[in-house]
Amino acid sequence: MAAIYTDLKDRIIIVTGGAGGIGEAIVRAFHAQGARVGFLDIDAERGARLQNELGKGALFVVCDLTDISALKSAIQAVREAFGPIDILVNNAAHDERHATLDVTEAYWDGRMAVNLKHQFFAAQTVLPDMQAAGKGAIVNLGSTSWIIGQGGMPAYTACKSAVIGLTRSLARDFGPFGVRVNAVAPGWIMTERQLELWVTPETEKDIYANQCLKRRLVPEDIARVVVFMCSDEAGAITNQHYVVDGGWT
């Protein structure tokens, strides 16, 4: 049974990329805490289905996060429905594989937009709410891919390493206002996408060879850590990069 953090009840949360995978697990975890959760995603069908399932306290807003005007409008829609934002989880990303010699300038810019740029602008949009309240929490999702030196997606790993710099800068600048900013770096999490596209019996053997824990890591493993980091139980934790990878790194 998951821990219950009573301080999260009625808190107003935004989760980007919340319609599936790790994001969906995070949305469900906050909703189970009694929080009011607004989640943004480009997948309209899946997002609407999750909102209908969760019911009261959940609001889905379809949004292309690479369109910053649309991102700001989506956050405003959550604010109008629920109130000022207390917690932001920057989860959305896209780990499409790509070869260095094939990358064009347009492709590079697109990877920056989907994996890094929106994290900054989502934070910029909600930080005034947190400043006014004198408290708040932001969690930026990173990745262990760059830590382990994974190849085959240089733009993605560049973005995910940059998440730490963004996190530490925001934590320093907004700590005086009571705002905590941390990063969580998942290892290889067995989402539907990973299982469909990348995980084979051979790669799974490699995963277990590298992990200290010899089991599949699942989205709920990340969601539990994110919820804790946003609760008052983590009230003294900020400016940190927390790895959840079964002991790979």
WONOR-V398217 format. One record per run of one state. SS is the DSSP state (2 for helix, 1 for strand, 0 for the rest). FROM is the first residue (numbers start at 0). TO is the last residue. If there is no record, write none. Layout:
# WONOR-V398217
<<SS/FROM/TO> <SS/FROM/TO>>
This chain:
# WONOR-V398217
<<0/0/4> <2/5/7> <0/8/10> <1/11/15> <0/16/19> <2/20/31> <0/32/34> <1/35/40> <0/41/42> <2/43/53> <0/54/56> <1/57/61> <0/62/66> <2/67/81> <0/82/85> <1/86/89> <0/90/96> <1/97/97> <0/98/98> <2/99/101> <0/102/103> <2/104/132> <0/133/134> <1/135/140> <0/141/151> <1/152/152> <2/153/176> <0/177/177> <1/178/185> <0/186/187> <1/188/188> <0/189/190> <2/191/196> <0/197/199> <2/200/209> <0/210/215> <1/216/216> <0/217/217> <2/218/229> <0/230/230> <2/231/233> <0/234/239> <1/240/243> <0/244/248>>
